[in-house]
Amino acid sequence: MTSASNQARPNRRSARLDVRLSTAERAEIQQAAARHQFVPSAFVRRAALSAARHTDTAPTAGTGAAVQGLTVEQLAILDAARVEVKRVGVLLNQEVRLHHRGVIDLGVLASLVTRVAREHDLMATLLGRQEP
C-alpha cells in the first residue's frame, strides 16, 4: 500500500490480538457470527469493544457510538444490513462507470434502484425513523 493510501485510511486495523478458545467456543462464535452475517473476527471485535466500553448496546459501525434503545443483536443485524447496502452502492457505482464508458445502458438498472429504494424504506420503517 502506498503512503498516500495509508494516509487515506488512518484507522486501518493492523494490530492483532490472539485469543485461545476451545473447539466448542470457536464453533459457538462462528455460528453466532454467521447468524448475524458477520465474519467471526468482526463479530468478536464488536462484542469485545462493546464490553470494553461498558455499554449495553454494541457500537455502530464506523462511529464507535452506541445507539440508545437497540440491543446488541439488533445492532448486529443493522450493521449487517449496512454492509449489504454499502455493497449495493459499490456495485451501482461500478455500473455508472460502465455507463460513462458506453458499455451498458443504465435503463437496465431501474428495477434494481427501485428495489434498493424499497429496502431503504423498509429499514427506515423498522428503525422507527421513517422519512416523510
C-alpha positions as CSV (number, residue, x, y, z in Angstrom):
1,M,0.0,0.0,0.0
2,T,1.3,3.4,-0.8
3,S,1.9,6.1,1.8
4,A,-1.0,8.1,0.2
5,S,-3.3,5.1,0.7
6,N,-2.1,4.8,4.3
7,Q,-2.9,8.5,4.9
8,A,-6.4,8.0,3.4
9,R,-7.1,5.2,5.9
10,P,-5.6,6.4,9.2
11,N,-7.7,4.0,11.3
12,R,-6.6,0.9,9.3
13,R,-6.7,-2.2,11.6
14,S,-3.2,-3.5,11.8
15,A,-2.9,-4.7,15.4
16,R,-3.6,-8.3,16.2
17,L,-5.0,-9.9,19.4
18,D,-4.6,-13.6,19.9
19,V,-7.2,-15.4,21.9
20,R,-7.3,-19.1,22.8
21,L,-10.7,-20.8,22.5
22,S,-11.9,-24.4,22.9
23,T,-13.3,-26.0,19.8
24,A,-16.8,-25.7,21.2
25,E,-16.3,-21.9,22.0
26,R,-15.0,-21.3,18.5
27,A,-17.9,-23.2,16.9
28,E,-20.3,-21.2,19.0
29,I,-18.8,-17.9,17.9
30,Q,-18.7,-18.9,14.3
31,Q,-22.4,-19.9,14.4
32,A,-23.4,-16.6,16.1
33,A,-21.4,-14.6,13.6
34,A,-22.9,-16.4,10.7
35,R,-26.4,-15.9,12.2
36,H,-25.7,-12.2,12.2
37,Q,-24.0,-12.3,8.8
38,F,-20.6,-11.3,10.2
39,V,-17.2,-12.9,9.8
40,P,-16.1,-14.2,13.2
41,S,-13.4,-11.6,13.6
42,A,-15.8,-8.7,13.1
43,F,-18.3,-10.3,15.4
44,V,-15.7,-10.8,18.2
45,R,-14.3,-7.3,17.7
46,R,-17.7,-5.6,18.1
47,A,-18.6,-7.7,21.1
48,A,-15.2,-7.0,22.7
49,L,-15.4,-3.3,22.1
50,S,-18.9,-3.1,23.4
51,A,-17.9,-4.8,26.6
52,A,-14.7,-2.7,26.9
53,R,-16.9,0.5,26.6
54,H,-19.3,-0.8,29.2
55,T,-22.3,-0.4,27.1
56,D,-25.5,-2.4,26.9
57,T,-25.6,-1.8,23.2
58,A,-23.0,-2.5,20.6
59,P,-21.2,0.3,18.8
60,T,-22.5,1.2,15.4
61,A,-20.1,0.5,12.5
62,G,-17.6,3.2,11.9
63,T,-18.7,5.6,14.6
64,G,-17.9,3.9,17.9
65,A,-21.1,5.4,19.3
66,A,-23.9,3.3,20.8
67,V,-27.4,3.7,19.6
68,Q,-29.7,4.0,22.5
69,G,-32.6,1.6,22.7
70,L,-31.2,-1.0,20.4
71,T,-29.9,-4.3,21.7
72,V,-26.5,-5.8,20.6
73,E,-28.4,-8.3,18.4
74,Q,-30.4,-5.5,16.7
75,L,-27.3,-3.5,16.1
76,A,-25.5,-6.6,14.7
77,I,-28.5,-7.1,12.3
78,L,-28.4,-3.4,11.4
79,D,-24.7,-3.4,10.8
80,A,-25.0,-6.5,8.5
81,A,-27.7,-4.5,6.6
82,R,-25.4,-1.5,6.4
83,V,-22.7,-3.7,4.9
84,E,-25.1,-5.0,2.3
85,V,-26.3,-1.5,1.4
86,K,-22.7,-0.4,1.0
87,R,-22.0,-3.4,-1.3
88,V,-25.0,-2.4,-3.4
89,G,-23.8,1.2,-3.5
90,V,-20.4,0.0,-4.8
91,L,-22.0,-2.1,-7.4
92,L,-24.2,0.8,-8.6
93,N,-21.1,3.0,-8.8
94,Q,-19.4,0.4,-11.0
95,E,-22.4,0.2,-13.2
96,V,-22.5,4.0,-13.6
97,R,-18.8,4.0,-14.5
98,L,-19.5,1.3,-17.2
99,H,-22.4,3.5,-18.5
100,H,-20.0,6.5,-18.8
101,R,-17.7,4.3,-20.9
102,G,-20.6,3.4,-23.1
103,V,-20.5,-0.3,-22.0
104,I,-24.1,-0.5,-20.6
105,D,-27.4,1.2,-20.6
106,L,-28.5,2.5,-17.2
107,G,-32.1,1.7,-18.1
108,V,-31.4,-1.9,-17.1
109,L,-30.7,-0.8,-13.5
110,A,-34.1,0.8,-13.0
111,S,-35.6,-2.3,-11.3
112,L,-32.5,-2.6,-9.0
113,V,-32.7,1.1,-8.0
114,T,-36.4,0.6,-7.2
115,R,-35.6,-2.4,-5.1
116,V,-32.9,-0.6,-3.2
117,A,-35.3,2.3,-2.5
118,R,-37.9,-0.2,-1.1
119,E,-35.3,-1.8,1.1
120,H,-34.2,1.6,2.4
121,D,-37.8,2.5,3.2
122,L,-38.3,-0.9,5.0
123,M,-35.2,-0.4,7.0
124,A,-36.2,3.1,8.0
125,T,-39.7,1.9,9.0
126,L,-38.2,-1.0,11.1
127,L,-36.0,1.5,12.8
128,G,-39.0,3.8,13.5
129,R,-37.4,6.6,11.7
130,Q,-39.5,6.7,8.5
131,E,-38.9,9.9,6.5
132,P,-41.9,11.9,5.3
